[in-house]
Amino acid sequence: MDVSRPFTARLSARRWPLALSAALLFLTVWAVYWGTAQLLERTGGHPYAYFPQLAEAFLAGRLWIEPPPWRMDLTLHDGRWYVPFSPLPALLLIPWVSAAGRDGVDTVLFSTLLASGAAMFLFLLLEVMARQGWSALDRLDNAVLTLVFAVGSVQWVVALSGAVWHVSQETGVFFAALAALLSARGSPPWLAGGALALAMLARPHLGLGLPLLVGFAAQREADRGVALRSRAGLAFLLRWTGAAVIPLAIAAAALLAYNVARFGSPFDFGYTRQLLYDIHAAKLASYGWFNLRYVPENLTAMLLLLPKWEEGRLLPDWNGMSLLLTTPALALLPRARRPAPLVLSAWLAILLLLLPLLTYYNTGYKQFGYRFSLDFMVPALVLLALAVGRRIGPLTALLIGTGIAVNGWGISVVYGR
């Protein structure tokens, strides 16, 4: 934390075994999530969970689900109802559904476990960065910085939902964080790429985060004295990237085959025929799934929207709210300068991930904050660790605390009674 913190406190934290520190962080974050869910009586299934029904369908040998009374965002095709979202969360739920039945699945519990796991992976990632000398933060600082993700961003609100959209995001960020950790540790490229491929099976565009993984590999090679612009350096990057891309290609092929099996076309994800709110259906019919026309609206939701005074109280703008309000610590990202390969790769990953998000027909409505920011929160946290400097000082602590307070307010508004 602040440089004034006694050296003995920092030293004692460093003596804790890393595995124990990571386990304690996982349990602490999960206790916050689950305790909040219990307090607000948010446990159990969600009317729009859908993935337990899809897991049940897989067990029965079919790809369509028995239609629930509520069918928002489901796709009707040839008289049957399909879950258009990528299937990994349902595949992960198969053992649970097999043991307890569809109605025995607590999707909020499932979501909070994934969210806590993602926080643990990010903490370990920050520790690897410190050990490699890429960041100057110690273990307590890394634990505090992890709070930016866990409770100082929309992650806290999203983790408690249990709905199909949010479970997809929690599954995706879990495996994206694991992929970054594996790459930073120097794991084989096929293994890091395999974790990112699993993230793709939850949210396909997360494969665009590959530059971050390449950046970690490039940084390790640069640390060994290899000039990345040399023939040897370029050859290494090509080999590493090629090996990492193989599992991504397999995941993409699997998704296309899944589409053929469902809808008869590899590029038909079923999204254009979802049961939608009228406002979204009209936009989809007029301009399509992705369009540059949507960029101003999405940028506004991500950076400019603020709470509104309605019904005698302060309420969020349900179209989204500025990241500088919900996660103000992200304002420090431009401070990140070194090491250059890692900084450039993290920014490239964010920019590529933003391309589909900013041109998408939907801002994420109805939501607290800009929930799609979770898709690029892994490279953003990497940049934040590089931007903070040697210690989390008063300004950074203030920004982190403000984010936690704002998202705590979000929890009370979204889930409070």
Secondary structure by P-SEA (a helix, b strand, c coil): ccccccaaaaaaaaaccaaaaaaaaaaaaaaaaaaaaaaacccccccccaaaaaaaaaaacccccccccccccccccccccccccccaaaaaaaaaaaacccccccaaaaaaaaaaaaaaaaaaaaaaaaaaccccccaaaaaaaaaaaacccaaaaaaacccaaaaaaaaaaaaaaaaaaaaaacccaaaaaaaaaaaaaaccccccaaaaaaaaaaaaaaaaccccccaaaaaaaaaaaaaaaaaaaaaaaaaaaaaaaccccccccccccccccaaaaaaaaccccccccaaaaaaaaaccbbbbbccccccccccbbbccccccccccccccccaaaaaaaaaaaaaaaacccccccccccccccccccccaaaaaaaaaaaaacccccaaaaaaaaaaaaaaaaaaaaaccc
